[in-house]
Structures are given as structure tokens and as C-alpha cells.
């Protein structure tokens, strides 16, 4: 079998097409879409437990974030985060802002903080867990 090089640009065009396809896939949709969260059934008490303990090898939120108003030195304080989240991004509710902050932490960076938040919560939490955690954060 003899390989023949194509001179008509077919392979570069195919490569470009595949690169664009893969790039579109890398902006993957979340495993748990925002619409899957049921805030009517959310339990802030369960969210508080999730905030304070590690879950499926994911670190506890409390390991980096304080809720007292003072900075823990690693992450920003989450005291009053509900009001802040409601105003942070135009057109986004506090719930939606917190959702994206949990599952895609690099999407909304707070000035003065680097993108070092654990990025695996989407894989270690279920939809009910995320809704519970958001309910708790909104209660702060």
C-alpha cells in the first residue's frame, strides 16, 4: 500500500475542521445544568453540612472561605454573599451566580483573588447538593 500526499489542501482543511469541533466541545456544558436545580426543595441545613465537610474527596468550602466577614487568607469571605451575588453580574440572579461560582469557579473571579478554587465540585456534588449549598449561602 502506497500513501499519496494530497496537494489540494484537503488535510489542512480537515485538520482545521476537527480542531474547531474539538474546541467547541471543550466549552462543554455542565454535567448538572442550572435548570436541574430545584430551589423549592433545597435545604439550607444540608447545605451548611456540605459547606463545612469534604464531600467525595472534594475539600470543604470552609477550608478556604470564612462566613464571619473576615478573610480566611485563601478565599474571600462569604458573609452576605446573597446580596453580593445578586448584584455581581448584570442579568444573573444570586442563585445563578453562585451556581457558576461553584461549578466553574474561574468564571467569576473576585478582584484580588487568583483562580485557585477547587474546580471539581461539579463532579463530586449532585443537583440537590448544589441547590442545598446555594440555599445555605443565601442564608448568610
Number of C-alpha atoms within 10 A of each C-alpha: 3 4 5 6 8 9 8 8 9 11 12 12 11 11 12 12 12 12 12 12 11 12 11 10 10 9 8 9 8 12 12 16 12 16 9 12 20 13 16 8 11 20 17 19 14 16 20 19 15 21 21 14 15 15 15 11 10 16 19 17 21 18 14 16 21 18 16 12 13 12 15 15 11 14 20 19 18 20 19 15 20 21 12 14 20 18 14 15 13 8 10 13 15 20 20 17 22 25 21 17 17 23 23 17 18 16 12 15 13 12 7 7 12 11 13 11 19 17 16 16 21 19 13 16 19 15 19 18 18 26 27 26 27 27 24 21 23 21 14 13
